[in-house]
Amino acid sequence: MNGLPLSADNLLSTLSDHGISPEDVKAAFDLSARFFALDDDIKARTPLNGKNAGWEKNAQIRPSTGTADQKESMQLQFARMEGLWPDEKDIPEFRSQAEYFMKQVQR
């Protein structure tokens, strides 16, 4: 795996030669877009669980400003995801597609 060296001077790094096909990377981004396009009340059924898994929006408080970040995130894991996968009827195949990509990244 190749990439830029990480340092305080590098704000963005790109990995190459990681072995994941461009089609699979695109599919992961498309899956993410489909999830975040859901209504907040649907995403809220998978709340951040205190164990670094689940969905949150405008909740992380920035220590430097004391205000919430204006973002949302869905944190996924292989474990501790009980009750945190979106329902298949809301976003078909989310879990299987996410786990497929996660396994590729883990290699």
Wavefront OBJ file of the C-alpha trace (Angstrom):
o trace
v 0.000 0.000 0.000
v 1.383 3.391 -0.989
v 0.365 6.833 0.194
v 1.564 10.191 1.300
v 3.368 10.332 4.625
v 1.124 11.569 7.413
v 2.161 14.723 9.229
v 0.749 18.000 10.465
v 1.611 19.471 7.053
v -0.534 16.954 5.147
v -4.227 17.616 5.445
v -5.196 15.024 2.852
v -3.672 11.655 2.010
v -4.465 9.256 -0.777
v -3.878 5.518 -0.618
v -3.032 3.547 -3.717
v -2.318 -0.110 -4.472
v -4.774 -1.138 -1.750
v -6.331 -3.886 -3.867
v -9.929 -2.635 -3.759
v -11.420 -2.155 -7.197
v -12.586 1.314 -8.270
v -16.051 -0.203 -8.795
v -16.199 -1.386 -5.174
v -15.015 2.004 -3.906
v -17.713 3.702 -5.991
v -20.321 1.241 -4.695
v -19.343 2.119 -1.106
v -19.715 5.839 -1.816
v -23.062 5.192 -3.514
v -24.232 3.177 -0.493
v -23.198 6.017 1.803
v -25.096 8.529 -0.343
v -28.207 6.326 -0.238
v -28.018 6.104 3.567
v -27.523 9.826 4.144
v -30.359 10.636 1.726
v -32.800 8.878 4.073
v -35.020 11.032 6.279
v -33.499 11.820 9.679
v -36.311 9.976 11.479
v -35.300 6.773 9.672
v -31.570 7.238 10.376
v -32.387 8.042 14.011
v -33.513 4.426 14.478
v -29.791 3.547 14.501
v -28.461 5.986 17.153
v -24.820 6.208 18.192
v -24.618 3.683 21.025
v -21.765 4.981 23.167
v -19.534 2.212 21.819
v -18.513 4.077 18.675
v -21.214 2.592 16.466
v -24.379 4.123 15.010
v -25.674 7.365 13.490
v -25.365 10.888 14.845
v -26.050 14.350 13.506
v -24.806 17.720 14.795
v -23.852 16.028 18.058
v -20.055 16.026 18.355
v -18.958 19.074 20.329
v -15.742 20.636 19.091
v -13.466 21.315 22.076
v -11.982 24.373 20.365
v -15.339 26.147 19.972
v -17.713 24.403 22.359
v -20.242 24.065 19.526
v -21.545 21.025 17.684
v -20.014 20.039 14.354
v -22.401 20.643 11.484
v -22.175 17.093 10.153
v -23.663 13.654 10.438
v -21.931 10.300 10.530
v -22.714 6.605 10.583
v -20.036 4.642 12.367
v -19.915 0.943 11.498
v -18.119 -1.948 13.166
v -18.005 -5.718 12.845
v -19.118 -6.029 16.482
v -21.468 -4.028 18.730
v -23.882 -3.332 15.854
v -26.907 -5.090 17.373
v -29.964 -3.002 16.491
v -27.878 -0.451 14.600
v -28.128 -1.740 11.044
v -30.717 0.148 8.999
v -33.837 -1.837 8.209
v -33.754 -3.687 4.888
v -37.060 -2.094 3.880
v -35.544 1.396 4.257
v -32.288 0.687 2.429
v -32.094 -2.789 0.879
v -28.798 -4.670 1.172
v -27.126 -1.942 3.252
v -25.680 -4.379 5.774
v -24.434 -6.933 3.244
v -22.872 -4.276 1.012
v -21.290 -2.427 3.949
v -19.863 -5.613 5.453
v -18.512 -6.686 2.045
v -16.598 -3.419 1.721
v -15.472 -3.428 5.365
v -13.978 -6.908 4.900
v -12.031 -5.691 1.879
v -10.631 -2.756 3.837
v -9.687 -5.031 6.730
v -7.493 -7.294 4.556
l 1 2 3 4 5 6 7 8 9 10 11 12 13 14 15 16 17 18 19 20 21 22 23 24 25 26 27 28 29 30 31 32 33 34 35 36 37 38 39 40 41 42 43 44 45 46 47 48 49 50 51 52 53 54 55 56 57 58 59 60 61 62 63 64 65 66 67 68 69 70 71 72 73 74 75 76 77 78 79 80 81 82 83 84 85 86 87 88 89 90 91 92 93 94 95 96 97 98 99 100 101 102 103 104 105 106 107
